[in-house]
Amino acid sequence: MDRFGSLQKEHKGQLDVILSSDLKQLAVGISPFRAIHHLREAKILNVTERALDPKFIETVDATFGTTVIPVNSRG
């Protein structure tokens, strides 16, 4: 196994390796990391009439760092 493949295995999928001299491929690889960064700063407004499962809200926050805010649509 090559050096980069062994690093990926050692870090159990928490490491992405892009071996390319094509900067377009690098940009495609970076996009998910930018999306994750934006999720950490995002807020989801729940404007439905039903409450979301607290475990769902907790999981979204723990996984992505995204805050879910209930909003009363009746004003």
C-alpha positions in Angstrom: 0.0 0.0 0.0 1.3 3.4 -0.8 2.1 6.0 1.8 -1.1 8.0 1.3 -3.3 4.9 1.2 -1.8 3.8 4.5 -2.5 7.2 6.0 -6.1 7.0 5.0 -6.4 3.5 6.5 -4.7 4.7 9.7 -7.1 7.6 10.1 -10.1 5.4 9.3 -11.6 7.6 6.6 -11.0 10.9 8.4 -8.4 11.9 5.9 -8.9 12.6 2.2 -6.1 12.4 -0.2 -6.2 13.9 -3.7 -3.2 13.0 -5.9 -3.5 15.3 -8.9 -1.7 18.0 -10.7 -5.0 19.2 -12.1 -6.2 22.2 -10.0 -9.8 21.7 -11.2 -9.8 18.3 -9.4 -8.4 19.9 -6.3 -11.2 22.5 -6.4 -13.8 19.7 -6.6 -12.1 18.0 -3.6 -12.2 21.2 -1.5 -15.9 21.9 -2.1 -17.1 19.5 0.6 -14.8 21.0 3.2 -16.2 24.4 2.4 -19.7 23.1 2.7 -19.0 21.6 6.1 -17.5 25.0 7.2 -20.7 26.7 6.1 -22.9 24.2 7.9 -21.1 25.0 11.2 -22.1 28.7 10.7 -25.6 27.9 9.4 -28.9 28.1 11.2 -32.0 26.1 10.1 -35.3 27.8 10.8 -38.1 25.3 11.5 -41.3 27.2 10.3 -43.5 24.1 10.3 -46.4 23.7 12.7 -44.9 20.6 14.1 -42.0 20.3 16.5 -38.9 18.4 15.4 -37.7 15.4 17.3 -35.2 16.7 19.9 -32.8 13.8 19.1 -32.8 15.0 15.4 -31.9 18.5 16.4 -29.2 17.3 18.8 -27.8 15.0 16.0 -27.7 17.9 13.5 -25.9 20.1 16.0 -23.4 17.4 17.1 -22.7 16.2 13.5 -22.6 19.5 11.6 -22.6 22.2 14.2 -25.8 23.6 12.7 -28.3 25.2 15.0 -32.0 24.4 14.4 -34.3 27.2 15.6 -38.1 26.8 15.9 -40.1 29.8 14.6 -43.7 30.3 15.3 -45.3 31.0 11.9 -48.4 32.5 13.5 -46.5 35.5 14.5 
